[in-house]
Amino acid sequence: MDITMQLKAISDPTRYKIIGLLLERHYCVRILSKKLNISESAVSQHMSVLKEAGIVYGKKLGYHMHYIVKTDTLQRIRDEMSKMLQSAEQSSKEIKNCSCEYSCDR
């Protein structure tokens, strides 16, 4: 799965809240709708994005689909971001003089 697609899915404030709620326990669309004070159809649309990004999956319990966060996906995102930060920290230590065409104070 493309990490940029996953980051885009997570970056929406409502989807970010949904993930937070689902990390506490699994919920169906109806309960998420009530907790977030938005329509069930809006929650369903957000869930579609999160499912497509591989961040959540659904499990049928009784008559309702309950959603669960794929924590391994969140861990892979965290690990990828950590690698980027480590690389950036290393690069900033190695840069002594800027070689671009503009006058920089580095």
N, C-alpha and C positions, 0 to 999 in steps of 0.2 A: 504494500500500500504506500502511496506517495505521501511523505510527511507533510508536504505543503498543503495537501488536501485535508489532512487531519488537523493541522494547525488552523486552517481557515474554518473548519467545522467547530473547533473549540473556541475560536476567538469571538463568536457571537455571544453577547452577554446572557441571553436566555439559555442557549445550549450549555454555556459554562455553568449556569445555575442548575440545570438539569443534571449534568454530570455530578455536581456536588451532592445533590439529593440522592442520586443513584449510588453514590459511593457509601452513603449511610445505610441504604437498604434498597431492595428492588421495589419498583412501583409500576402501576399500570397508568395508561394515559389519563384516565379519569382523575386519579389522585394527583398526578403531576399537574393537571389542569387547575385543580382547586388550590394546590400549594403555590402555584405561580400566578394565579388569577388571570389566566388566559384561556382561550377556547380549546376544546379537545382537538379540533382540527389543526389549530396552530401547533399544539404539542406534537401531534402526529407528523406534521411537516418537519419539525425539528428532529424528531426521532428518525425520520427517513434519512436526513442528512447525516446524523450520527451513525446510523447503521451502514450507510454507503461508505463512510470513512473508516469503518471497521472499529469504531470506538465502543459501540454497544451492540448487544444482541437481545432478541426477544425469546421468552420462554412462556409457553401457554400454561397457565395455572387456572383451572376451572374454566370460566367463560372469558377470562381476560388474558391479554398478553402482558406479561411483566417484563420490564427491561432491566438489564444488568450490564454494568460497565466491564469492558475487557481490560482489566488492570494491566495485563501484559502489554497491551498497545500503549497505554499511558506510560508505562515504564520504558518502552522503546523510544517514545517521543522525548522523555526526560533524558535518556542516555544520549540521544542524538544531539540535543541541545547542550548537554554537558561537554560533549566532544567539541562542539563549535566554540564554546566558551574557553575551553582549554587551549584550542588552537589560536584563538584571538589573543589570549593572555601571552602565549608564547611568541606570537608575531609582534605584539606591542613591545616586548622586551628586546627583540632583534632589530627593530627599526631604529636606526640612529639618525639618518638624514633622509629627508624626503627627496625623491628624485623626479617628482612631477614637474610640469612646466610652470607651475605657479610657485610663488615664494611662500613657503610654509615655515612655521616656527618649530619644526621638529628637529 
